[in-house]
């Protein structure tokens, strides 16, 4: 299942990503996909078309037609699953799944025949839908794009919800919430596994002797390298990655970077070649390191125009005089000296003075557990160690630890 807001933006790349995600969800046999406000960027008709192609069931109880208040999509569905029980017996559990989006009074998107789709109050929608869904189900699960506090408030106000699976932001939550009803029959577990598909939220339901839910076991699974990729999914991802990279490349502007540098009054980037004259030994060490060839990794993986990647494989990305794109600033590709030490245009006047101190905190801005799971700060520093070198005529190291 997916809690919603899986779409990113309305660009051509965003369209491709949305189609890819729906195709992947279909491939993984998602039981239901909730819709958030971002998922309507391409219109309801187009979204339904893509979902049908991918055999994905879209749900939302509070994305409604403005003229009637009726849900624009199926509000819920019931999925019957067979579950194991003590002694090898099998039982069937009817899981009622309801979709909710956060309230957004500014949302109004086109639907079929010119009808507009807006958001209704999620709490009011749940109060209407839950009693009927409970009659058809043994277990009620809500997929929601609500903020965690909104989800907890929903659990307090609406009785009969077993689990709320949230999908809004990177925060992880697993908390039991007690409804404000005098004698609630169900306590709600609110769960957020985080975003970007890097973690999988798993809920195990243990049944009592009569087949009713008795206990929940919740855990978050980190999708690390030891978990094998699905070859068909990876083929879809690779095709999409290449296509989006070509779109970004086509749209990337060609800019006169030298003119930009001349106009900028602050310290600017001067490239590693400028450092070589005084720091020849340090330059040789850098030249033989992976930092000096970091951009080729992106080129080989068709990610050299992906703004989420280039920042850690280039020098000065998003700085006024730093790397812009491979068309305009190829001389600032790779992780050069100034990636760690900062813009060096004023450095020749500071020989013998402290310049560009580097700490471990700087390293882990790029070498994160996700991007660099094998990162060992001690071992990696040995590979690039160059700070014993003394600049000509000075007693200070070329860089600080």
N, C-alpha and C positions, 0 to 999 in steps of 0.2 A: 504494500500500500504506500501511497505518497500523500503527505499532509497538505500539499499545495504550494503555490507560488514557485513553480519550477521554471517558469519562463524568466528571461532576463530583460531584454529590451526589444524595441520594435524594429531594429535594424535587420538587414539581410542575414547577418551572422546570428542575431537573436532568433530569427525565424527558423534557421537551420538547427540551432540548438534545441528549440522547442520540439521540432519534429523528431530529432534524434532521441530526446528524452522519452517522448511518447513511444517511439519504436522500441527503445530499451525496456520500458515498463511492460510493454506487450510481450516482449521476448521473455521477461522474467515472470510473466503471468501474474501481474499485480491484480489483486482482487478488486481494488477500487482506487481511484485517484480523485482527491478533493481539488477544488478550484479556488485559487486566491485571485485577488484583483489583478495581479500582474499577468495571469494566465489568459486574460481576455484582451490582451494588446492587439491581437490579430483578428478579433471579432469572434462571436460565438459560432457562426456557421463554419468558418475555417477550422476552428478548434475541434468541432464535432467531426468534421471530415477527416482530420488527421487522427483523431482518436479511433474512429471507425476503421481506418486503414491499419491501425496498430492493435485492434481488438482490445481497447482499453475502455473501461467503464468510468465515465466522469460523473461526479455527484456534487451537489451543493443544495443545501436547504434554504439558504438566504441570499442567493443571487436570483433576483426575481424580476419579472416584467413590471416596468414602472406603471403601466396602465391598468394592471389587474392585481398585482401583488402575488401572482402565482409563480412558483419556482420555474426558472428558465431551464433547469436541468433536473434529472432525477434527484430527489432529495436524499434518498438512501437506497440501500440494497441489503439483502440478507444472504449471507454466505454460509452454507452448511459444511462443516469440516468434520472429518472422522478423527477421533482422538483415542489414543491408547489409554487403558485403565489397568489397575492392578489385576493380576491373574491372566493378563493377555486379552481381556475382553475389550471390545471396541464400542465406543459410544459416539453419538453424533451431537455436535454442538452448533446451534444456530446463532451466528454472529451477525447482529444488526449493525450496519456501518452507516453513519450519518456524516455529511460534510458541512462545514461552516467556514465562512470567510469573515475577516474582521470588518466591522462597520466602517464604511467610507462614504460620507455624504456627498463627496465630489465625484464619485464614480458614476459614469453613465456611458455605456458602450452600445453599439448597434447590435441588434438581434435579428431574427427572421422577420421579413415583411416590414422592415423599418421600425419595429418595436425596440424600445430602449430597455437595457438591463441595468439594474441598480442593486445596491446591497440593502437588505433589511436587517433589523436588529437580531444578532445571532442568538441572544438569550430568548427572545420572544419566539424565534423560529424553533429553537430546541424544545421549548415548552409545548409547542403545538405538535411536534413530530415524535418526541420521545415516547409518550404513552402508547401510541399506536404501534410504534416499532418494538416496544417492549412486549406487547402481546404476541408478536410474531417471532421473538428472539429469546435466547437464553442469556445472551451477553451483549451489552451495548458498548460500542466503540465509536468515538467521535474523532474524525480527522479535522484539524482546524489550523487556520493560519492566524489564530489569535496570538497576542503576546502572552507570555507565561502568566502574568498576573490576571489578565482577562480570562484565561482558561481556568484559573483557580476560582475566580469569581463566578464563572459559569457553573462549575461543579458545586459551589455552595448554593446557588439559586435554583438549579434544576436537579431534581432527584431522579435516580434510576440510571445514571451513567456509570458504567464500570471503569472505562479507561478513556482519557483524552490524549490522543497523540498529536502533539503540536509541531508546527514547522515554521517558526518565525525567529530568525537570528541564530547565532552560533552557540547560544547558551544551552547547557545540558541540565535537565530537571527530572527528578523522579520523586514525587511527593504525594502522599495520601491526603485527600481533602474531604472533610466531613460536611455534608449538606446541612443547611440551617433548619431543615424540617425537624419536627419534634421527635419523630422516631424513624429515621432514615433506614431503609432496607438495604441500601447499597452505599458503600463508601467509594469515592472516585479516586483513581490513581491518575495523576497528571504527569505525562512523560514527554520530554523533548530530547531528541538524540543529537541535535546539532544540525548544521546545514552542509551544503556542498557534497552530500553523498559520501562523506569520509567515514561516517560511522553508521552502524546499523542498529536500530532499536529493536530488541527482541523481548516479547512478552509471552511467557508460558503460563497457560491456564490449567490449574489442577482441579479436577472435578471431585465432588463428594460422591458418596455411594449411590445417591439417586440421580447422579448426572448433572447436578447444578454446580456452577463455579464456586470453589471453596477457597482457593488461594491463588495469588499471582506471584510470579517470579520475574523480575524485570532486570535486564542487563543491557549494556551498550557494548557492541562489538566494534572494535577498531578494524577497519578494512586495510590490513597491512599486507606486505608483500607475500607473506606465507599463505594468504588466501588466494587461490588461483583465479585468474580472469577467465571469463567465458569467451572463447575464441570468436563466436559470432558477434557478441557485444563489442569486443575490441576492434573487430573489422568495421563495424558501424562507426565507432569513435574515430578510428584512423581516417576513414573516408571523409568524415565531417571535419576533422582537424585540418586536413589538407585543403578542403574547400573554403573554410573560413579564413585560413591563412592567406589564400589567394585573394579573397575579398578585401581583407585588411591591407594587403600589399597594393592592390589596385587603388584603394582609397587613400593611401598614405601620401601626404603632401611632399613636394620637393621644395626645400627651403634653402636659402643661402645662409648656411650656418656661420660663415666667417663674418657676414654682415651683422648677424645677431650678436656675435661675441663682441664686435666693435661697438655696438650700441649699449652693451651692458656695462654698468659702472662698477659692479662688484667683482669679487674674485671669480675667475673663469677657469675652465679646464684646458690644459695645455698638452695633454696626451703623454703617454709613457716615453715616447721617443725624446721628449724634452728633458726627461729625468736622466736619461742614459749618460749624458756628458759628464755629470758629477757622480753618478751612482752606477757605474758600469757593472760592478759585481752584483749589486742588488737587481739590476736589470736582467742579467743573465739568469739569475735564480727565478725571477718572475717569468721570463721567456720560456723556461722549461716546465712551468707549472700548468695545471689545468685552468687556472685563472686566465692565462694568456690565450686559451682556445675555447673559452666558455661559450662564445656565440655560435661556434660550429655545432655545438650540441643542439641548439635550437634550430639551426638550419637543417640538420639531419632529421629532426623530428617534426619539421614543418610547423615550427612555433616561433619563427624569427620575427613575425609581425603580430604576435600575441602580447598585448600590453600587460597581461598578468604575469608574463614570464620574462620579458626583456629587462626589467628592472634589475634582476639579479645576475644578468649575463652581459651587462654593458656598464658604461661609466657615465654617471651623472644623469640618469634618466629622470625626467620631469624637472630638472634644473634648467634655468634659462639658457645656459651655454652647454648643457650636457647632451647626451644621446637623445635624438628625436626619432629617427627610423633609419633603416639600412640604406635608404636612398640618399638621405640628406647628410647623415653623420656616420658614415662607415668607419671613420678614423677613431670613433669612440666606442666601437664594438669591443667586446671582451671586458673582463674585470681587470682594469688597468690600475696603476699605482694610486690614482686619485679616487678610485672607487672606495678605498679604505682611508686614505689620508686627506681627502677633500680637495677642492679646486686649488691648483698650484701656481696660479699666475703671479702671486706675490711672493712665492717661496724663495727665489734667488736673492731677495733682499733680506732674508731671514736666516741665512746660513749661521749655524751656531746657536740658533734659538729653537725652542720647542715648536715642532710643526706636525700637525696631523697625528696626534696620539691615537693608537688603536687598542681597543679592549675587546674582550670576548663578547661583550654585549653587541658590538657592531657585527661580529661574525654571525651571530644567531638571528640577525634580522633576515638573512637569506637561508642559512643552514638550519632550517626549522625541522622538527620531527617529521613533518609531511614531505617537505622538499628534499631533505637530506637525512633520512632515517639512520644512516650509519655514521653520522658526524661524531667524531671524537676530537674535541678541541685541542688536546695535547698532540695527538698524532698528526692532525692537519696542520698545526702551526709549525711542526718540524719541516713539513714539505715546503713551506714558503719562508722559512726563517732567513732573514737577511739583515737584521738590525745590529749585528756586531760591526758591520762595515762603518768606517769613519769617512765622512766627506773630506775632500782635500782641504787642508788648512784649518780644520776644526776638530774639536774633541768630542763633539756630540754624536750620538748614533743617528743614522738616517731616519729611523722611525722609532717610535716609543712602543713599549709593550703594553 
